[in-house]
C-alpha cells in the first residue's frame, strides 16, 4: 500500500489518481498507524514551505517522517520539504536530504512555470516535464536529472530510499507517469 501524506497542502487527488492509474493501491492519510504500515510514502505539496512545515508539525508528521525507514517520494514542494532548511519562510525542513532550498536565481521570470526538458548524464531522461516553482534544491551528488532555466535546477534527486521530483509528474503526461512509476519501483540510484 502506498500512503499519500495528507497534511492539507497539495494536489493529493491528482497524485492519487496518477498512482492508481499505474496500478498501485493508495490511501490518503495522516494517521500514524496507517503511515507506519505503508510500503512507501508520497509527500506531495503545493504552496509555501513555511505553511507546509507548520501543518506537518501540527499533525505530528515531522517525527513520523524522520523515523520512517521505507521509501519516501517527495513531489514538488514535498521534495523541498525533505531538505534541511528553506529560504522560503526561513524555516527548518525535515532534514531527510542534506542541503538548503534557495530562491531560483535566473534571468528568466519567476516562478519557473511550464514545460522544460530534463537533462541527465547517466540516465535516459531527456523528456519535457511540467514545472511550477520559485525555489530550488541544491545541485549536488543527489541529482539524477536537472533542467536548465538560465541556471541548473534539480528536477529528480535520490539518496538511498529518498526520492524527490521537483516537477509535477501527474501533469506531465505519459512521460511524467513513466518517471513516477520508476520512482515507485526504487528509482535510479546515482552511482
C-alpha positions in Angstrom: 0.0 0.0 0.0 1.3 3.5 -0.9 0.2 6.1 1.5 -0.1 9.7 0.3 0.5 12.0 3.3 -2.5 14.3 3.8 -1.4 17.4 5.7 -3.8 19.8 4.0 -1.5 21.3 1.3 -1.1 19.7 -2.1 -2.6 18.3 -5.2 -3.3 15.0 -3.4 -6.2 13.8 -5.6 -4.3 14.3 -8.8 -1.3 12.5 -7.4 -3.5 9.7 -6.1 -5.2 9.3 -9.5 -1.8 9.1 -11.3 -0.5 6.4 -8.9 -3.7 4.4 -9.1 -3.6 4.7 -12.9 -0.2 3.0 -12.7 -1.8 0.0 -10.9 -0.9 0.7 -7.3 -3.2 0.8 -4.3 -3.2 4.1 -2.4 -4.6 5.6 0.7 -4.7 9.3 1.7 -3.8 9.6 5.4 -2.2 11.4 8.3 -2.8 8.6 10.7 0.4 7.3 12.3 -0.5 3.6 12.2 -1.5 3.8 8.6 1.7 5.6 7.7 3.9 3.2 9.6 2.3 0.2 7.9 2.7 1.7 4.4 5.1 0.1 1.9 6.2 3.6 0.9 5.1 7.2 1.3 4.3 10.0 -1.1 4.9 13.5 0.3 3.1 15.9 -2.1 2.9 19.6 -1.8 1.8 22.9 -3.4 2.2 26.2 -1.7 4.5 27.9 0.8 7.3 26.0 2.6 6.6 27.6 5.9 2.9 26.8 5.8 3.6 23.2 4.9 6.1 22.7 7.8 3.6 24.3 10.2 0.9 21.8 9.1 3.4 18.9 9.3 4.4 19.9 12.8 0.7 20.5 13.8 -0.2 16.9 12.8 3.0 15.4 14.4 4.1 14.2 11.0 7.7 15.5 11.2 8.8 12.9 13.8 6.9 10.2 12.0 8.5 11.0 8.6 12.0 11.3 10.1 11.7 7.8 11.7 10.1 6.1 8.7 12.6 3.6 7.3 11.0 2.7 3.9 10.9 4.7 0.7 9.6 8.3 0.6 8.9 10.2 -2.6 8.5 13.9 -2.3 6.8 15.7 -5.2 7.2 19.5 -5.9 7.0 21.2 -2.5 7.1 17.8 -1.0 10.6 17.3 -2.4 11.7 20.6 -1.0 10.4 19.7 2.5 12.8 16.8 2.5 15.8 19.2 2.8 17.3 20.8 5.9 16.1 24.4 5.5 14.4 26.8 3.1 14.8 30.5 2.3 11.1 30.5 1.8 9.9 31.4 5.3 13.4 30.8 6.7 12.3 27.6 8.5 13.8 24.1 9.0 12.7 21.3 6.8 12.6 17.6 7.5 16.3 17.1 7.1 16.0 13.8 5.2 18.3 15.2 2.5 21.3 17.4 3.1 21.2 21.0 1.8 19.1 24.1 1.7 16.3 25.2 -0.6 17.1 28.6 -2.1 15.3 31.1 -4.4 15.9 30.4 -8.1 18.5 32.9 -9.4 17.8 33.3 -13.1 17.5 36.0 -15.8 14.1 34.4 -16.6 10.8 35.1 -15.0 9.8 33.5 -11.6 8.0 31.3 -10.9 9.6 28.7 -13.2 6.3 27.8 -14.9 5.8 25.5 -17.8 7.4 22.7 -19.8 11.2 22.1 -19.7 13.5 19.4 -20.9 15.2 17.1 -18.4 19.0 16.7 -18.7 20.7 13.6 -17.3 24.2 12.2 -17.9 23.7 8.7 -16.6 20.0 8.0 -17.3 17.7 8.2 -20.3 15.6 11.1 -19.0 15.7 13.7 -21.8 11.9 14.5 -21.9 9.8 17.5 -21.3 8.0 17.8 -18.0 5.8 20.4 -16.3 7.3 22.7 -13.6 5.7 25.3 -11.2 8.1 26.6 -8.5 10.1 29.6 -7.3 12.7 27.8 -5.1 15.1 25.0 -5.8 17.1 22.3 -4.2 21.0 22.4 -4.4 22.9 20.9 -7.4 24.8 18.2 -5.6 25.5 14.4 -5.8 21.8 13.6 -5.2 20.8 15.0 -8.6 19.7 12.3 -11.1 18.3 14.8 -13.6 18.1 18.6 -13.9 16.7 21.2 -16.1 18.2 24.5 -17.4 16.2 27.6 -16.7 19.0 30.1 -17.1 20.6 28.1 -14.2 20.7 24.4 -13.5 17.7 23.3 -11.4 17.5 19.8 -9.9 14.4 18.0 -11.3 14.9 14.5 -9.8 17.0 13.7 -6.8 17.7 10.4 -5.0 19.6 9.5 -1.9 19.1 5.9 -0.8 15.3 5.4 -0.5 14.5 9.2 -0.6 13.5 10.4 -4.0 12.5 14.0 -4.9 10.7 15.1 -8.0 10.5 18.9 -8.4 8.2 18.9 -11.4 4.6 17.6 -11.4 4.6 14.1 -12.8 0.9 13.9 -12.6 0.6 16.9 -15.0 3.5 15.8 -17.3 1.5 13.2 -19.5 2.9 9.8 -20.1 6.5 10.9 -19.5 5.5 12.0 -16.0 3.7 8.8 -15.3 6.8 6.8 -16.5 9.1 8.7 -14.2 6.7 8.4 -11.3 6.4 4.6 -11.9 10.3 4.3 -12.0 10.4 6.2 -8.7 7.8 3.9 -7.1 10.0 0.9 -8.3 13.0 2.3 -6.4 14.3 5.0 -8.7 17.6 5.4 -10.3 20.4 5.5 -7.8 23.1 7.9 -8.7 26.2 5.6 -8.5 
